[in-house]
Amino acid sequence: MASITNPKESLDFVYDFYVKMKRNKINLAYEGEITHQITKAFTSLTETNMAREEDRSSVQKKVFHVMVECLQNISKHAEGQPKKDPAKEGRGIFMVSKGDTEYNVTTGNVIMNENVDHLRQMLENINNLDKDGLNKLYKKQMREGKLSEKGGAGLGFIDIARKTGEKLIFSFLKIDNEKSFFVLTSTISRIKE
C-alpha cells in the first residue's frame, strides 16, 4: 500500500468527495473489480436501504434488475484487465443515487476506442425506439443477435430500456488514442409504474 505523502490533501479530498456524494444524493459508490460477490453485496445493501425508504416492490425489482445488468456489463466488457487471465473480472465504477422521484444507476468503465462508434450507434438506436420497438428489437436479438467475442448482443441495454421505460444517458470520454471511458446512467422512476 502506498503511503500518503500529504495527509491534509488526502483529508480534503475525502471531505470534498463526501460533500459531492451528498449533493448528488449518491447512496453507494464503488470503484474496482466487479465480481459476483460484489454484485450480491450491492443488491443486499440497496435492498436494506430501499426497505427503509418503503419503495414499492416493483421499483425495487427494477432497481435490482438494472444494477445486475450494469454490473454484468462492466464485468464482461471492461477493458484493461490482463488478457492472459480471461476469468479475471472487469474493473469499473458503480454508483446508485436516489432523488425524490427516481433512482439513478451509473456505471463507468474503460473500453477500446474501436468499439465506441458501434456502441454509440446501438445506444442511440435503443433510445429512438418506443416500448413496442424495444420489445421487437429484444426478440430479434434473442433470435438472431450476433454475439460479440465477449458474449453480448446488446440485450442488457435493450432490457434496461424496456424495464425502466426511460432513455439511456451515456457518454464516451476519450482517455488516449486507444481507450475511452464509457459512462452510462439508467433512471428508474419511484413514482410511475
Number of C-alpha atoms within 10 A of each C-alpha: 3 4 6 9 8 8 10 10 11 12 11 11 12 12 12 12 12 13 12 12 16 12 9 12 16 19 15 15 14 14 13 13 18 23 17 13 8 14 17 12 12 21 17 13 12 19 17 12 13 17 12 9 9 10 14 13 11 10 20 20 13 19 29 18 17 25 25 18 18 23 27 19 21 26 21 18 23 23 20 14 16 11 9 7 8 11 11 15 21 24 23 25 18 24 19 22 18 19 12 9 11 16 23 21 23 23 24 24 24 24 22 19 19 12 11 19 11 11 15 15 11 15 20 15 13 22 17 10 17 15 13 10 13 21 16 13 20 21 13 11 16 13 9 9 15 12 12 10 8 10 10 15 18 21 17 18 22 22 19 23 25 20 16 20 18 16 19 18 14 16 14 20 13 16 13 10 9 10 19 21 20 23 18 19 20 24 25 25 19 19 11 10 10
